[in-house]
Amino acid sequence: MKRFLNIFLIIFCLTFGTSTADEIQKGGVEHVELSFEQAYELMLENNNSLKAYNELINKSKYEKRSAVGQFFPKVGLNATYIHFSDDIALNSSGTVDLPIPIAFNANTLIQDKNLFTFGGSAVWTIFTGGKLLSNNAAARAKLEASNEKYREIKDNLTLELVKRYYGLRLARDIVEVRKQVAEGMERHLKDAKLLEKEGIISKAERLHADVAYSNAMRDYKASLRDANVIEEGLKTLIKAKEANLKDVYVEPTSLLFVYNNSTIDLPTMKKNALDNNPQLKQLMSKKKMMNAKYHAQVANYSPTISLMAYDIAGASHLSQAAPRAGFGATANWLLFDGLSRYNNVRAADCERKMVDFEIEDAKFNVESLVVKQYQELMKNKEQYDSATKSIEDATEALRTASLAFREGFGTSLQVTDSQMMLSKVKIDRLNAVYNYDVNLTDLLKTNGDTNSILTYIKTSKQEKF
C-alpha cells in the first residue's frame, strides 16, 4: 500500500521541495496513468472518513481494555493531613486499656492536633452479581459494532470510487465518441461543400451538414468539460493532504468490464448478504449490547462484595495507639429502592425486543435489496448485449448512407441521422456497462464483500473502446 502511495504521490507532484514544484509548473499539465487497484489503495490510505472511523475502532479497543481492568484490584497511594482544633489528651490519672498500654498522669497527650500520614490501600470488588461480566460483554459488542461500521464506510467509499473512477473512464470514452462524431461530421461537411460546388446538392443540404457539424463540436466540447468535473471528484476521493493535483491529468487505465454472470448466483448472494451485511452485523452487535445492559440491570438486585486493605507507611504525630495496617471486607445490598431496579430491568428488556424486531425487518429488506440489485445487474447486461449487436447495424447504416450521399443519391439528413444513431448506440453500450459495474459493486456492498471487486475486475471481459 505504501509503495503505491509513494509512487503515485511523487508523480502527482507532492510539495517535497520547491525545485520539483517549479519544474512541474514549467512543464505544464502532468499526465498520470492510474489503475483502479492503485486508486483503491490510495483511497484506503488517504480518505479522512476511514481515518476517523479507524480512530473510533481504537477508542472501542481502549474501552474494552478498560472494562477488563474492572476485574482487577484497585491499588493506590494516599497521603492525609488533618489539623484538629485541639490536641487529643486525657485529663485524669491511671492507665487506659489500649492496644499499646499507656500510663498517663493528669494530662497525657494522646494525639497531636496536627496529623500527617502516608501509605497505600487496595480495594478488590470480587462479586457484583454479574455486572462486571455484563460490562465486558457490552464493551466487546461495541468493538464489534465499530469494526462493522468501519467496514460499512469502506464499502460505501469503494462503491463511490467505482462510480467516480469508472465514471471518468466512461466520460473519457464518451469524449472519444463525440470526437469521432465531430470528425465524421467534418468529413461530411467537406463532401457537402464539394457536392454543392458541383451543383449536385442544394445549399439547404450543405447548410444542414454545417449545422450538424456545429452541433457535433458543441457536444464534443461539452463532453470534455463533463470529464473534467468527474476527474476533480476522483481526485478528491483519493488524494493525500500533501499532494497538489491542480495541474495533474489523471488517465484511468482500467477499462469498463463485464463479468460472466453465470457465476453470480442469486440464492448464494442472499445467503452471503444475511451472513455478512455490515448493517445487519451492527444490529447483531447492538443486540449483544442490549443483552449485556439487561443483565447489568438484573445484577443490581445482587449484593456487591469487596475486599480491602491498607497500610500506613509513614506518619507524623500519629498516636502510637493507632493501628498501622488493616484488612477486611465490605458488603452492600440494597433491599428496597421504590421499584427503580424493577422498572430499569423492564426498560432494558424492551430495548432487547426492539432490536429483535429491527433485525427481522432488516433481514427482509436486505433480501429484497439483493433481488433488486441482481435484477438491475441482469438488465444492464441485456442492454449491453443488445447495444453491442446494434452497433454493427448502425455502422453499416452509416456506411451506406455516406456512400449514397457521396454518389448523389442520398441526403445530408440520412447521413447525420445515421451518424447520430451510431454514436447513440455506442454511448448506450458504454452507459450499460458502466451501470453494470456500479450495480455489481452495489450488490457486493450489500453482501459485505466489496473487496472482491478487485477479483471481478481481473477476471472480467474488458470493454475496449
ABEGO torsion letter per residue (X at the ends): XAAAAAAAAAAAGBBABAAAAAAAAAAEBBBBBBBAAAAAAAAAAABAAAAAAAAAAAAAAAAAAAAAAAABBBBBBBBBBBBBABBBBBABBEBBBBABBBBBBABBBABBABBBBBBBBBBBBABAGGAAAAAAAAAAAAAAAAAAAAAAAAAAAAAAAAAAAAAAAAAAAAAAAAAAAAAAAAAAAAAAAAAAAAGABBAAAAAAAAAAAAAAAAAAAAAAAAAAAAAAAAAAAABBAABBAAABBBBBABBBBBBBAAABBAAAAAAAAAAABAAAAAAAAAAAAAAAAAAAAAAAABBBBBBBBBBBABBBGBBAABBABBBEBBBBBBABAGGAAAAAAAAAAAAAAAAAAAAAAAAAAAAAAAAAAAAAAAAAAAAAAAAAAAAAAAAAAAAAAAAAAAAGABBAAAAAAAAAAAAAAAAAAAAAAAAAAAAAAAAAAAAGAAAAAAAAAAABBBBBX
